[in-house]
Amino acid sequence: MRIELLWFDDCPNHDAARTMLREVLAERSAGEEFESIDASDPAVAERLRFPGSPTIRIDGVDVEPGFEDPGDYTPRCRLYATAEGLRGLPERSWIEAAIDGA
């Protein structure tokens, strides 16, 4: 399983996403590691099709259910439409489901 955390340096949410991902991995798949990728450079963001920070992908698939590629890969913060409204982090259950389904 390939797990990636893509982030933008000026995003205030990437540290919380990293912590949540570590917690989920500790609970779900002992020993799994993830790659932390700084997409602050516009060339890197474009190459990785970076939709905003933080982004978590499992085997190349975004954890957000129904994710649609925005086509704009400018390094920036990302908002998620969660059950509680727009948030700067994906729902924990999305990460759990993506890992369980991989």
N, C-alpha and C positions, 0 to 999 in steps of 0.2 A: 504494500500500500504506500503510495506517495502522498504525503501531506505537506501542503505549502501554506504559509502565512505571508501574504504580500502586504506591504505597508508603505506609507508615505511619512517621511520624517516629521513633518509638522502636524500630523494627525494626533489629537489627544487620546484617541481610543485604541491605538495599536497595542499598548502595554496591557490593557484590560483584556483584549482579544487573545494575546499571548498567554496570559494567566488562565483564562477560561479554557483555551485549547489544551494547555498542559494538564489541567484538572480533569478534563474529559478523557484525555489519553491515559492518564493514570488510572481512571476508573474502568475504562473500556478495553484498552489494549496495552497491557503492561509491556514496556520495552519499546514501543513505537516512538520514533523520533519525527520531528517535522523540520522542514527547511524554512528559515526565516529570510525573506527576500525584500531588500530595500528597493522600492520602485520609485524613489524620489527623483531619479534622473528620467527626464522625458523619453529618452531613447529606450531605456529599460522598460518603462511603463508601456510604451508602444509595442515593443517586442513581445511582452508578456500579456498584452491585451488586458491591462490593469484597469478595472472599473472603479477603483477607489479604495481607500484605506479605512479599516482593515478588510482584506479579502482572504477567505479561507477556502482552499480547494482540496478535495480528496480525489486522487487519481485524475487530476485535471478538471474536475467538475466542481463548480461553485456550490457551497453548502446551502445557499438560499433556494428554497423550493420555487420553481417557476422562474428562475433567474433568466433575464433577457439581456444579452450583451448590448450596452449602450452605444458602442461604436466610437466612443470618445475615451481616450486613454490618458488624459491629462492627469498628472499626479495631483490628487485631492482627497479629501475625506469622503467617505461613503455613508449614505443613510439607508437603513433597512426598514421596510414596512413590516413591523412586528405586531403581535397581538395587542401590545400596549401603545401602538402608534409608531411614529418615526423614531428610530434610535440609531446610535452610532455603532452598535454591535449587533451581530446576528444573534438569533435566539439560540440558547444552549441546546435545545432539543433538535435544532437543525444540524448542529455539529454531531450530536450523538447519532442521529438517524443516518447521516452520511457515512460515519465511521462504521456503524453497524451494517450498513448496506454494501460496504466495500469488500 
